[in-house]
Amino acid sequence: MTSEGTNADAGTARAAVVRRLREGMARSVLSFPLTSFRDDGSLDPDGYRAYVAQRLAAAPGALFPACGTGEFFSLDEDEYRQVVTIAVEESGGRVPVVAGTGYGWAQALRFARVAEEAGADALLVMPHYLTAAPQEGLVAQVERIAAGTRLPLVAYQRGQVSYTAESVRRLARVPGVIGLKDGHGDLDRLQRMVLAVPEDFLFFNGAATAEVQARAYAAVGVPAYSSAVHAFAPEIANAFLAALHAGDLGTVDKLLRDFYVPLVELRDRVPGYAVSLVKAAARLRGCPVGPVRAPLTDPSAADLAALKTLLATGLDLVGAAL
């Protein structure tokens, strides 16, 4: 096959992934499943398979295994392969599977090759490790990853990675880069990004507890979001989205006031609770996810009790039970 034919095939495949992601993002929240570990810290593939099946039954718009909520940073390559493979097998093509990758570009490409072999549809490029970098370097990092994988990429800005509108314009011109997940919440900058790129470039709200900022993001043209709550209480996550789509602001405000904002306040007590609190809530629902791995720590007894009370309140608001 000629290089022109190969490039055309790659472009067609990327367009199909973009279409499926856009459809899923319009329909439902994006699910970032937790990774199941046994009490001794080892990977629990059977528990993870059961947990992913539960997430899929709650009809997410797409599945993002081995990302931040899935403790990508603590997985070795063999564990990562198992996690992504199970997600692909369980999804059975029903929703796109976007696997996490990251660290430096060389390590990211090793994980990208594993994700390709496992059958993932795309990759979410997690922020690189530790080092601050100029815009030129941030763009070059994603360019190097895009050049080394056939899978389309969604860039992720969070922590030390923060793009300018011009950098996102450049990324949108890179073959294979299809979107941006935003974890900063700088809506002025995000608005400039949205206006700087073609309409088919994907954006979604990846702020911690994204529902709290969902209306603000939608106002700048980014209505889609990832939902950590979907990882343990899809009944609440789906009810919130349904109310948002229906313009039922009374229900939106009640869920924010009585569940989401108190959850954020509890989450902010301890570094790492954005993951470990979510995992504790999933255990309270009987999900086979196990503990977090170091450097994260599981919630204290007092915080776990507060979480249980809050979870019961949230479920009651949507007519569900703990």
N, C-alpha and C positions, 0 to 999 in steps of 0.2 A: 504493500500500500504506500502511496506517495505521502510525503510530509503534509501536503495540502489536505489529503484525505484523512490523515490521522488527526490533524488540527480541527478539521470539520467535525469528525466524530466526537472529539473531546468537547468542542463547543456545543454540540447537540446534547451530550450527556450533562454538561453543566446547566444548560437551559432547562433540562428536565428536572434536575435537582432544585433549581431556583423555583420552578413552577410548583413543585410539590411542597417545598418549604413555605412558599407564599400562601398556598391554599391552607396548609396546616396552621400557619400563624394567624390567618384570618378567622379560622374556625375555633381554635382552642388555645390553651396555654402551652408553653414549651416545657417538657418534663426533663429534669436533671436527676436521674435516679441515684440513690445512695448505693455504695458498694458494700456488700455483705461480708462481714468478717466473723470468724468464730471467737470464742472467749479468749483463746490463746493468741489472737491476732492474725491467724492464717486466713487466707481467702476461703469463703464458703460458697462455692459455685452453685450448689443446689439451692441454698437460701437465696442467692442472687437471682437465679432463674425464676423462682417463685415470686420474688418481689417485683421483678420486671414485668412479669405477667400481670400482676396486680395493677401496676402503673398503666399498662396498655389497656386494661379493661376500663380504665377511667378516661379513655379517649383523649390523650394529649395530641397536640398538633405535630410534634416531633419528639424524638428521644435523643438525649445527649448523654451517653454513658461516659464514664471515666473523665469527667470534668471536675470542676472545683468541689461541688457537692458530693461527687463520687470519689473524692480523695485521690485524684490523679497523681498528686505529688508524692503519694506513699506507695504507688504500685510499681513493681518491677515489670519488665517487658513481657514475661510469661503470664503474669497475672492480668496485665493489660489486655493481652491477646484473648484470654478467657472471658474477661468482662465484655469486650466489644463483640466477640463471637456470639456469646449468649444473647446479647441485646439484638444482634442482627437476626439470629435464629428465632427468637421469640416474636420479634416484630413481623417477620414473614412478609416484609414489603408493605405492610399496612401504613406505616409512617416512615419518614426519613430517619435514618440513624446518623447522627453527627458526633463523632468521637473526639475527645479532647486530645490535644498534643501540645508540646511546649518545651520549656527549658531553652537552651540555645538552639540555633537552627539545625545544627548537626544532630543533636539528640531528638529534636522534633521530627526530623526526617526518618530516624529509626522507628519511632512510634508510628509515623505516617505509613511506612511500609507495612507494619503489622496491621494497621487499620485497613489498608487496602486488601491485604490477604484475608482479613476477617469479613470483608464484604460491606464495610461502612460506606455510606453515601457521600459524606463530606467530613471536614475536620473543623473544630474550633481551636484556634491558635491561642493558647493560654499565654498570659504575660511571661516574658523571660525572667530568669532568676536574678534578683537583687539589684543589678547594675542600672543606674540611670543612663539614659542615652538620648542623643539629639534626634530630631525628626528624621534626618537622612538615614540614621542607623535603624530607627524603628521601621521605616519603609523597607530598607534593604533586608532586614530580618524576614519579613513576610515574603518579599520577592524571592529570597533564597529557598524558602520552604515551598512556595508555589512552583518554582522551577523544578523541584525534585519529587513532586507527587502528581499523580493524575487526578487526585481527589480535589474538588473545589474547597476553598477555605473561607471561613468566617473569622475575621480578626476580632480580637477581644481587647478592649481598652479598660484597664483597671490598675490600681496601684501605681507603679512607676511608668506604666504605658499610658500615654495620653496624646492622641493625635490632634493635629490642627486640621481645619477644613481642607487646606491645600494638600496635606498628606493623605487624607481620605480620598480626595480627588485622584491622586496618583495611584493609590491602592485600587481604586475602581477601574483603572485602566490596565491593571495587571491581569493577564489571562489566568483564570482560576480563582481569583478573589471575588467572592459573590456577596459579601455583606460584612456588617460590623455589629458586635454586641457591645453595648455601652454599660459600664459599671460605675461611671463617675457621677452622672446626674447633673452635669453642667449643661443646662438646657439651651443657653445662648450659643455655646459652641456646637451643641448637637444640631440646633436649627441650621446653623451655617453649613454643617456637613450634609444634611439632608438636601439642601438647596444646591450643593456643589456637585452632586453626582447624578448619573442617569436614574430614571424612575425604577428600573428593574434591580437596582442595588438594594439589598435587604438591610434593614435596621431592626434591632429589637432591644428593649429595655432589660438590662441584666443587673439592675441594682438589687442589693440584698433586700428581700421582702419587697419585690417590685410593685406589688399591688398598691402600696402606699403612695407611689408616684405615678401610677398608671394614667391618671387623667392628665397630669402635667406633661408626660411624654406624648400622649395622644395629641395634645394641642400643638406640638411641633412636628407632627407627622409620623410619630413612632408609636402606633397603638399596640403592637405585639410585645409580649413580655414572657420571660421565664418565671416560673413559680416554684419557690422552695416549698410552699405549703402543699402543692400537689404531691410532693414526696411523702407526705404523711396524712394529709386530709384532703383528698381530691374533691370531696363533697363541698368543702368550703371554697376551695379554689375555683371550682366550676360554677358554684352559685354566685360568687363575686363577679366572674367574667360575664355570666348571663345577665346579671343586673346591670353591669356596665354597658353591655351591648344594647340592652333594652332601654337605657336611659333612666333606670330606676335608681335615682340618686339617693332616695331615702334608705334603700337597702344597702347601697354602696357605703353611705356614711355610717350606718349602724355597724356594718362589718368592720369598717376601718376603726371606728371609735371603740368598739367593745372587744375586738379580737386582734386586728392587724397592728394597730399602734401599741397596745400592751405587749404584743409579741416582739416588736422591735425594741421596746424598752427592756424587756427581759434578755433579748439577744445581745444588746449592747453592754451588758454587765461584765462579760468576760470575753477576751479575744478568742476567736475560734468558735464561738457559739453559733455563728452563722451556719456551721456544719454540724457541730456536736449537739446543738439543741434540736435541730431538725431530725437527727438520727435518734435522739432520745424520744422525740414525739412519735416517730415511726415505731419504736419498740413499744410504746404505750398502746399503740393500735394493734399490736400483735404481729407486726411485720418482721420477717427474719433477717434483720440487718446487722445485729450484733453491735459491738462497741466501735468507737473511733480508734484510729491508730495515732500514736505519737507523731508529731508534736501536739496534736489536739488532745483534749481531756474531756471526759464525759461530765455532764452537769453535776453540781453538788446536790445533796439530798433536798436542801431547801429550794433550790432552783427547779429541781425536778417536780417537787410538789406544786410549785407555782405554775409550772408548765402544764401539769395535769389538770389543774383547775381551769386554766385559760383554754386548754384544748376542749374540755367539756363544754365550756361556755360557747366557743365558736361552733362546735358541732350542733349544739342545741339551737343556735340561731338559724341554722339551715335545716333543721328537722332531722338531724342524724344523731347517733349515739356513739359514745366512746367504745 
